[in-house]
Amino acid sequence: MKLKNLFISSKIKLSALVLIVFVSFSSNLHAQTGDAEKGKKIFSGFCASCHFPDKDMTGPALKGARERWIENSSEENFYAWVKNSSAVIASGDSYASGLFAKWGSVMTPQALTNEQIDDVMAYIDGYTPPVAETPTDTGLVTANTDESSSLYWWLFAGLLVTLIAVVGGIKGNLLAIARKEAGDAPAQDLTMGESAKSWAWRNRGWFGVTVFIAIIGLLAMGMVKWLDLGVYENYKPVQPISYSHELHAGKLGIDCKYCHNSVTKSKHATIPSVNVCMNCHKTVTEGSTTGTEEIAKIHKAAGYDVATSSYTGETEPIEWVKVHNLPDHVYFSHQQHVVAGGIDCKQCHGNMKKQTVAKVMSTEDLNNVGVTDTDYDENDVKFTKPTLTMGWCIECHKESNIDIANAPDGSYYNVIHERLLKDKKTYQKYLEDDKVSVAELGGLECAKCHY
């Protein structure tokens, strides 16, 4: 009996040992695996503002970070550091204290799970630096083809007038010769104005029709030009610093909201401050295509001395050129559209991963997002009106649909849903097509956009 109990006890201990080894092995195996595709997206949103995968930036290069923590501290502390670096430093961990002393700042806590951190490290471990390419877009304003074509029309009109004058002169000389040969008295010399009046009276029928058509044509041309007032599609001014969205948003994957950080809480997206630029460019002092020339302008604006890695206090503002302008009487809030409306930046600003400096995107550019380029999903609305015009905004409000039935608790659209239930006419329309557009919720009311 004792032997049997001893055997059972040994068997239980052996099973427990196998279980412990299996769990330990599984945990270690999990720590070394992850989804690189998911990790790339997480890295772009949480890490890319301070870290490069393969070289130091505001923070250290992340490649090999897990191994360095395991060697100098523990894997457990590696995960803890990402989630709350201050707590790891406070625990007395020597490696964490050394990192803080070397980089001089506390890492911002990241709300990531261990699995998400594994995904990021899977992306980092498989990362290969992109081959440097010359940007396809120089950022310079190209010549306006419409102006060139209008110049040709004016030249043509001038040549036509000259030709008519020459032919008229030749005709007059031939008539004078014919009268002389026929023995008729020479025609009375008339001034140019008198000659014009005489000709107009003799041909008053055709002349009147021609004048009427010309007046209608001029009025039509004036109306067309009037409709173009305030339309600035493809406007792309040269900026004081050749900042490349293609590099930062495209190749480096920096999220728009990192630089334009007030877009979710303000009417304006705002131009990033120099301090935001310096988060990276304290350590990144040379560009891939312009060397130190353009980044040196940022250092000058911030009053930063690269040689001594210190601030001089002698700052100089950057005079950025405003690209997107709305009339003073028009109200537009980025916060309302980005937070409540859930509008993606690409819907109004197009594919900025293909641009250097910003420009006012054309209707064609916006409609091609997700169709001819694959950097983003296809735009929800297909526009026909010029960008930043009233018709452009109305099109978006008519075509954009809102999922108010599944809106999160406490959101703006919960209140709208309650109002909709009391509006039988609109609610019946909602039941018919299962859609509620911005226009149906009052998005075309004048006071929505105009003060």
C-alpha positions in Angstrom: 0.0 0.0 0.0 2.8 2.4 0.9 4.6 1.5 -2.4 1.4 2.2 -4.3 1.0 5.6 -2.6 4.6 6.4 -3.2 4.2 5.6 -6.9 1.1 7.8 -7.1 2.9 10.6 -5.4 5.9 10.3 -7.7 3.5 10.3 -10.7 1.8 13.5 -9.5 5.2 15.2 -8.9 6.4 14.1 -12.4 3.1 15.4 -14.0 3.5 18.7 -12.2 7.1 19.0 -13.3 6.1 18.3 -16.9 3.3 20.9 -16.6 5.7 23.5 -15.2 8.2 22.9 -18.0 5.5 23.0 -20.6 4.1 26.3 -19.3 7.5 27.8 -19.0 8.4 26.7 -22.6 5.1 28.0 -23.9 5.6 31.3 -22.2 9.1 31.6 -23.6 7.9 30.5 -27.0 5.1 33.1 -26.9 7.5 35.8 -25.9 9.5 35.2 -29.1 6.5 35.2 -31.5 4.1 37.8 -32.7 2.2 39.1 -35.7 4.6 41.5 -37.6 1.7 43.0 -39.6 -0.2 44.0 -36.4 3.1 45.1 -34.9 3.8 47.5 -37.7 0.5 49.3 -37.1 1.1 49.4 -33.4 4.6 50.7 -33.9 3.4 53.5 -36.2 0.8 54.6 -33.7 2.6 54.2 -30.4 6.4 54.0 -31.0 7.4 55.7 -34.2 7.3 59.2 -32.7 10.3 58.5 -30.5 12.0 55.3 -31.8 13.5 54.0 -35.0 13.7 50.2 -35.4 17.4 50.1 -36.2 19.0 53.4 -34.9 18.8 55.8 -32.0 16.3 58.7 -32.2 14.7 60.4 -29.2 14.8 57.0 -27.6 17.1 54.0 -28.3 16.8 51.7 -31.3 14.3 49.0 -30.5 16.0 46.1 -32.4 17.4 43.7 -29.8 15.7 45.6 -26.9 14.1 42.4 -25.5 17.4 40.6 -25.5 19.2 43.5 -23.8 16.6 43.5 -21.0 16.8 39.7 -20.6 20.6 39.9 -20.4 20.7 42.9 -18.0 17.5 42.6 -16.0 14.6 40.3 -16.9 11.9 39.7 -19.5 9.2 40.5 -17.0 10.8 44.0 -16.4 11.0 44.5 -20.2 7.2 44.3 -20.4 6.8 46.4 -17.3 9.1 49.0 -18.7 7.0 49.5 -21.8 3.8 49.8 -19.7 5.2 52.0 -16.9 8.9 52.9 -17.0 8.7 55.1 -13.8 7.6 52.1 -11.7 10.5 50.0 -12.9 13.0 52.8 -12.1 11.4 53.2 -8.7 11.8 49.5 -8.0 15.6 50.0 -8.1 16.3 48.0 -11.3 19.8 49.0 -12.2 19.4 48.6 -16.0 16.2 50.8 -16.0 18.1 53.5 -13.9 20.9 53.3 -16.4 18.6 53.9 -19.4 17.0 56.9 -17.6 20.4 58.3 -16.9 21.6 57.9 -20.5 18.6 59.3 -22.2 17.6 61.9 -19.7 13.8 61.4 -19.9 11.2 58.9 -18.7 9.5 56.8 -21.4 5.8 57.6 -21.8 3.7 54.7 -20.5 2.1 52.7 -23.3 -1.3 51.0 -22.9 -0.2 47.8 -24.6 -0.7 44.1 -23.6 2.2 41.6 -23.6 0.8 40.2 -26.9 0.8 43.6 -28.5 4.4 44.2 -27.4 5.3 40.8 -28.9 3.7 41.9 -32.2 5.8 45.1 -32.2 9.0 43.1 -31.5 8.1 40.7 -34.3 7.9 43.7 -36.7 11.1 45.1 -35.3 13.1 41.9 -35.5 12.1 41.5 -39.2 12.6 45.1 -40.1 14.8 46.0 -43.0 15.6 49.7 -43.8 14.0 51.0 -47.0 16.2 51.9 -49.9 16.6 55.7 -50.1 14.7 57.2 -53.1 14.6 60.7 -54.4 11.1 62.1 -53.7 9.0 62.2 -56.8 7.4 65.5 -55.8 9.7 68.5 -55.5 7.2 70.7 -53.7 7.5 73.5 -56.2 4.5 75.2 -57.7 4.2 74.3 -61.4 3.2 76.6 -64.1 -0.5 77.2 -64.5 -1.5 75.6 -67.8 -4.8 77.6 -67.9 -2.8 80.9 -67.9 -0.6 79.6 -70.7 -3.5 78.6 -72.9 -5.3 82.0 -72.3 -2.1 83.7 -73.4 -2.2 81.8 -76.7 -5.9 82.9 -77.2 -5.0 86.5 -76.7 -2.1 86.2 -79.2 -4.5 84.6 -81.7 -7.0 87.4 -81.2 -4.3 90.0 -81.7 -3.2 88.4 -85.0 -6.8 88.1 -86.2 -7.4 91.8 -85.6 -4.2 92.7 -87.4 -5.2 90.5 -90.3 -8.6 92.1 -90.5 -7.0 95.6 -90.5 -4.6 94.6 -93.3 -7.3 93.0 -95.4 -9.5 96.1 -94.9 -6.7 98.4 -96.0 -6.1 96.3 -99.1 -9.8 96.2 -100.0 -10.0 100.0 -99.6 -7.0 100.6 -101.9 -8.5 98.2 -104.5 -11.9 100.0 -104.4 -10.1 103.4 -104.9 -8.3 102.1 -107.9 -11.5 100.6 -109.4 -13.3 104.0 -108.9 -10.5 105.9 -110.6 -10.4 103.5 -113.6 -14.2 103.8 -113.9 -14.0 107.6 -113.9 -16.0 108.0 -110.8 -15.3 110.7 -108.3 -13.0 109.6 -105.5 -14.8 108.5 -102.3 -15.1 111.1 -99.5 -12.3 110.7 -97.0 -13.8 109.5 -93.7 -12.2 109.1 -90.3 -11.9 105.6 -88.9 -14.9 106.2 -86.6 -17.0 107.5 -89.4 -16.1 104.6 -91.6 -17.0 102.1 -88.8 -20.4 103.8 -88.3 -21.1 103.7 -92.0 -20.2 100.0 -92.2 -22.2 99.1 -89.2 -25.3 100.9 -90.6 -25.0 99.3 -94.0 -24.7 95.9 -92.3 -27.0 96.6 -89.3 -28.8 93.3 -89.4 -25.7 91.1 -89.1 -23.9 93.6 -86.9 -26.8 93.7 -84.4 -26.8 89.9 -84.1 -23.1 89.8 -83.7 -23.1 92.4 -80.9 -26.0 90.5 -79.1 -24.1 87.2 -79.3 -20.8 88.9 -78.1 -22.6 90.4 -75.0 -24.2 87.0 -74.1 -20.8 85.3 -74.5 -19.0 87.9 -72.3 -21.7 87.6 -69.6 -21.4 83.8 -69.7 -17.6 84.0 -69.4 -18.0 86.4 -66.5 -20.3 84.0 -64.7 -17.9 81.1 -65.2 -15.0 83.1 -63.8 -17.2 84.3 -60.9 -17.8 80.7 -59.9 -14.0 80.1 -59.8 -13.5 82.8 -57.2 -12.1 81.3 -54.0 -11.3 78.0 -55.8 -7.6 77.1 -55.2 -7.3 73.4 -56.1 -3.7 72.2 -56.5 -2.4 75.3 -54.6 0.9 74.2 -53.2 3.1 77.1 -52.0 6.9 76.7 -51.4 7.5 76.4 -47.6 10.5 77.8 -45.7 11.5 74.2 -44.8 11.3 71.4 -47.3 9.3 69.1 -45.0 8.4 65.8 -46.7 5.1 64.1 -45.8 6.2 61.3 -48.1 9.1 60.6 -45.8 7.6 61.1 -42.4 4.0 59.8 -42.9 4.9 57.4 -45.7 8.2 55.7 -45.1 8.5 56.3 -41.4 4.8 55.7 -40.7 4.4 58.6 -38.3 0.7 59.1 -37.5 -0.8 62.4 -38.6 -2.2 63.1 -35.1 1.3 63.0 -33.6 2.3 66.2 -35.3 -1.1 67.7 -35.7 -2.0 66.9 -32.1 -4.9 69.3 -31.6 -7.0 67.8 -34.4 -9.1 65.8 -32.0 -9.7 68.6 -29.5 -9.7 71.9 -31.4 -11.3 73.7 -34.3 -7.9 73.8 -36.0 -5.5 70.9 -36.7 -2.7 73.5 -36.2 0.9 73.6 -37.6 3.2 71.5 -35.4 5.3 73.4 -33.0 9.1 73.4 -33.3 9.2 71.4 -30.0 7.4 68.5 -31.7 10.0 68.5 -34.5 12.8 68.6 -31.9 11.4 65.4 -30.2 13.1 63.6 -33.1 15.6 66.1 -34.5 17.7 66.4 -31.3 19.2 63.2 -32.5 18.3 63.0 -36.2 20.5 65.8 -37.6 20.9 64.7 -41.2 18.2 64.0 -43.8 18.2 61.3 -46.4 18.0 63.6 -49.4 18.9 67.2 -48.1 21.7 66.3 -45.7 21.9 68.8 -42.8 20.6 71.8 -44.7 16.9 71.6 -44.0 17.1 70.1 -40.5 19.6 72.9 -39.6 16.7 75.4 -40.1 14.7 73.5 -37.4 17.6 73.7 -35.0 18.0 77.4 -35.7 14.3 78.0 -35.0 14.5 76.1 -31.7 17.8 77.7 -30.7 19.5 74.3 -30.6 23.3 73.9 -30.9 24.1 70.5 -32.4 27.8 70.7 -31.4 27.1 71.0 -27.7 23.6 69.3 -27.7 22.2 72.3 -25.8 19.7 75.1 -26.3 21.1 78.6 -26.7 17.8 80.5 -26.0 18.1 82.4 -29.3 14.9 81.2 -31.1 13.6 82.2 -34.5 10.0 81.6 -35.7 9.4 79.6 -38.8 7.2 81.5 -41.2 5.1 78.7 -42.6 2.7 79.6 -45.6 -0.9 78.8 -44.9 -2.3 76.3 -47.4 -6.0 75.7 -46.6 -8.1 78.9 -46.1 -11.8 79.3 -45.4 -13.7 82.6 -45.5 -14.0 84.2 -42.1 -17.8 83.7 -42.1 -17.5 79.9 -42.4 -17.2 77.7 -39.4 -15.4 74.4 -39.5 -14.3 72.2 -36.6 -11.7 69.4 -37.0 -12.7 68.0 -33.6 -16.3 67.6 -34.6 -15.5 65.9 -37.9 -12.7 63.7 -36.6 -14.1 62.7 -33.2 -17.9 62.7 -33.7 -18.0 62.2 -37.4 -15.1 59.7 -37.5 -13.8 61.2 -40.7 -10.3 60.0 -41.8 -7.8 62.7 -42.7 -7.5 61.2 -46.2 -11.1 62.1 -47.1 -10.3 65.8 -47.2 -6.5 65.9 -47.5 -5.9 62.9 -49.8 -2.9 60.6 -49.8 -0.3 62.7 -48.0 2.1 59.7 -48.1 2.8 60.7 -51.7 3.3 64.4 -51.1 6.2 66.5 -49.8 4.7 69.9 -48.7 1.0 70.1 -48.3 -1.4 71.2 -51.1 -5.1 71.7 -51.7 -6.0 68.4 -53.2 -8.1 68.4 -56.4 -11.4 66.5 -56.7 -9.5 63.9 -58.8 -6.9 63.4 -56.1 -9.5 62.8 -53.5 -11.5 60.4 -55.7 -8.4 58.4 -56.5 -7.6 57.6 -52.9 -7.8 53.9 -52.6 -8.5 53.4 -56.3 -5.3 54.3 -58.1 -3.2 54.2 -55.0 -3.4 51.5 -52.3 -2.0 53.3 -49.2 -5.5 53.8 -47.8 -8.9 52.3 -48.1 -11.2 53.9 -50.8 -12.7 57.2 -49.9 -16.4 57.0 -48.9 -17.5 60.0 -50.9 -16.9 60.6 -54.6 -16.8 64.4 -55.2 -17.8 66.4 -58.2 -17.3 69.9 -56.8 -14.0 71.7 -56.3 -12.3 71.2 -53.0 -13.1 73.7 -50.2 -16.1 75.1 -52.0 -19.6 75.1 -50.5 -20.8 72.5 -53.0 -18.0 70.2 -51.9 -19.1 70.3 -48.3 -22.8 69.8 -49.2 -21.9 66.7 -51.3 -20.1 65.2 -48.3 -23.0 66.0 -45.9 -25.4 64.4 -48.4 -23.4 61.2 -49.0 -21.9 60.6 -45.6 -23.9 58.1 -43.5 -23.9 57.8 -39.7 -24.4 54.5 -37.8 -26.4 56.1 -34.9 -28.0 52.8 -33.9 -24.6 51.4 -32.8 -23.1 54.6 -31.4 -21.3 54.1 -28.1 -23.1 55.0 -24.9 -22.8 58.7 -24.0 -21.9 59.8 -27.5 -23.2 62.7 -29.4 -25.2 60.4 -31.7 -27.1 58.9 -28.8 -28.9 62.2 -28.3 -29.5 62.4 -32.1 -31.0 58.9 -32.0 -33.4 59.9 -29.3 -34.5 63.0 -31.3 -34.8 60.8 -34.4 -37.2 58.5 -32.7 -39.5 61.5 -32.1 -39.3 62.6 -35.7 -41.7 60.2 -37.5 -41.0 61.5 -41.0 -37.2 61.3 -40.8 -37.4 58.0 -38.9 -39.6 56.4 -41.5 -37.0 57.4 -44.2 -34.3 55.9 -42.0 -36.3 52.6 -41.9 -36.7 52.5 -45.7 -33.0 52.6 -46.6 -31.4 51.8 -43.2 -29.2 54.9 -43.5 -29.1 58.3 -41.9 -27.0 61.0 -43.6 -25.5 64.1 -42.1 -28.0 66.1 -44.2 -31.0 64.3 -42.7 -29.7 65.3 -39.2 -29.6 69.0 -40.1 -26.2 69.0 -41.8 -27.5 71.4 -44.6 -28.9 74.0 -42.2 -27.1 77.3 -42.8 -26.2 77.8 -39.2 -24.2 74.6 -39.2 -21.4 76.2 -41.2 -22.1 79.9 -41.2 -21.8 82.4 -38.4 
